[in-house]
């Protein structure tokens, strides 16, 4: 009968916990080998006297004709930009009905920034899908 009460006390936490004494052995040195070998300092070879040389940089001059090495230019222009100028339209639609003007701006080859924070999240998702479809339709 006392076994049942002891189990109940252990379960509820009223019994004193059994304290165990652990003995730890002090391990001297490394218990595990190091995975990396110890590096030995390397003595540099005795330096021999080297004759000092100076390199002169070759300078290429660009004449008026444009002869000479030209820097590599990886910039690709945006199609539809006139004289390297492009327009950016910032549009904050309040409803889905304003989305055709976004497509019109894309047709005019303008970069469009949409601020959809005012719209309802469901309407904003619908607007993004509409603009993505319009962009695909005009090959943009």
C-alpha positions in Angstrom: 0.0 0.0 0.0 2.9 2.4 0.8 4.2 1.7 -2.7 1.1 3.3 -4.2 1.4 6.4 -2.0 5.1 6.7 -2.8 4.3 6.6 -6.5 1.5 9.2 -6.0 3.9 11.5 -4.0 6.5 11.1 -6.8 4.0 12.0 -9.4 2.8 15.0 -7.5 6.3 16.0 -6.5 6.0 15.8 -2.8 8.7 13.3 -2.3 12.3 14.4 -1.8 14.2 13.8 -5.0 16.9 11.1 -4.8 20.3 12.8 -4.9 23.0 10.9 -6.7 26.6 11.5 -6.2 28.5 11.6 -9.5 32.2 11.1 -9.6 34.0 12.7 -12.5 37.4 11.7 -13.6 39.8 14.4 -14.4 41.2 13.7 -17.8 44.6 15.1 -18.4 45.5 16.1 -21.9 43.3 15.9 -25.0 40.7 13.2 -24.9 40.1 13.5 -28.7 42.8 13.8 -31.3 42.7 17.1 -33.2 41.4 16.7 -36.7 43.9 19.2 -38.0 47.7 18.6 -37.8 49.7 21.1 -35.9 51.3 23.6 -38.2 55.1 23.8 -38.1 56.4 27.3 -38.7 58.0 27.4 -42.1 61.4 29.1 -42.3 61.5 31.3 -45.4 64.4 30.5 -47.7 67.3 32.9 -47.5 66.7 35.9 -49.8 68.9 36.5 -52.6 69.5 39.9 -53.8 67.3 40.6 -56.7 67.9 43.3 -59.2 65.3 46.0 -58.8 63.3 46.6 -61.9 60.7 49.2 -62.4 57.9 48.5 -64.8 56.7 51.4 -66.7 53.0 51.4 -67.4 52.0 51.5 -70.9 49.7 54.3 -71.5 47.5 54.3 -74.5 46.4 57.5 -75.8 43.1 57.9 -77.5 43.3 60.1 -80.5 40.5 62.1 -82.0 39.7 59.2 -84.2 38.9 57.0 -81.2 41.7 54.5 -81.8 42.8 52.6 -78.7 41.3 50.2 -76.2 37.8 51.0 -75.3 36.3 50.1 -71.9 33.8 47.2 -72.0 30.3 48.4 -71.8 27.7 45.9 -70.8 24.8 48.3 -70.4 21.7 47.5 -72.5 19.3 50.4 -73.2 15.7 50.1 -72.3 13.6 49.7 -75.4 11.4 52.6 -76.1 13.5 55.1 -74.2 14.1 58.2 -76.3 17.5 59.9 -76.1 18.3 57.7 -73.0 15.6 59.4 -71.0 12.8 57.3 -69.5 9.8 58.2 -67.3 8.7 56.6 -64.1 5.1 56.7 -63.1 4.2 56.3 -59.5 0.5 55.2 -59.2 -1.5 54.7 -56.0 -4.8 53.1 -57.1 -7.6 53.1 -54.6 -9.7 50.6 -56.5 -9.4 48.0 -59.3 -11.1 50.4 -61.7 -7.9 52.5 -61.9 -5.8 49.6 -63.2 -6.3 50.3 -67.0 -4.4 53.6 -66.6 -1.4 51.5 -65.3 -1.6 49.4 -68.5 -1.8 52.6 -70.5 1.4 53.8 -68.8 3.1 50.5 -69.6 2.0 50.8 -73.3 3.7 54.2 -73.4 7.0 52.4 -72.3 7.0 54.1 -68.9 8.3 52.4 -65.8 5.5 52.0 -63.3 5.7 51.8 -59.5 2.5 50.7 -57.9 1.7 51.5 -54.2 -1.0 49.1 -53.3 -1.1 49.8 -49.6 -4.4 51.7 -49.8 -6.2 48.8 -51.5 -7.8 45.8 -49.9 -5.3 42.8 -50.0 -7.6 40.8 -52.2 -8.1 43.6 -54.6 -4.4 44.3 -54.5 -3.6 40.7 -55.5 -6.2 41.0 -58.3 -4.5 44.2 -59.5 -1.1 42.6 -59.5 -2.4 39.7 -61.6 -4.1 42.2 -64.0 -0.9 44.1 -64.5 1.2 41.0 -64.9 -1.2 39.8 -67.6 -1.2 43.2 -69.3 2.6 43.2 -69.2 2.7 39.8 -70.8 0.2 40.8 -73.5 2.2 43.8 -74.6 5.5 41.8 -74.5 6.9 43.9 -71.7 
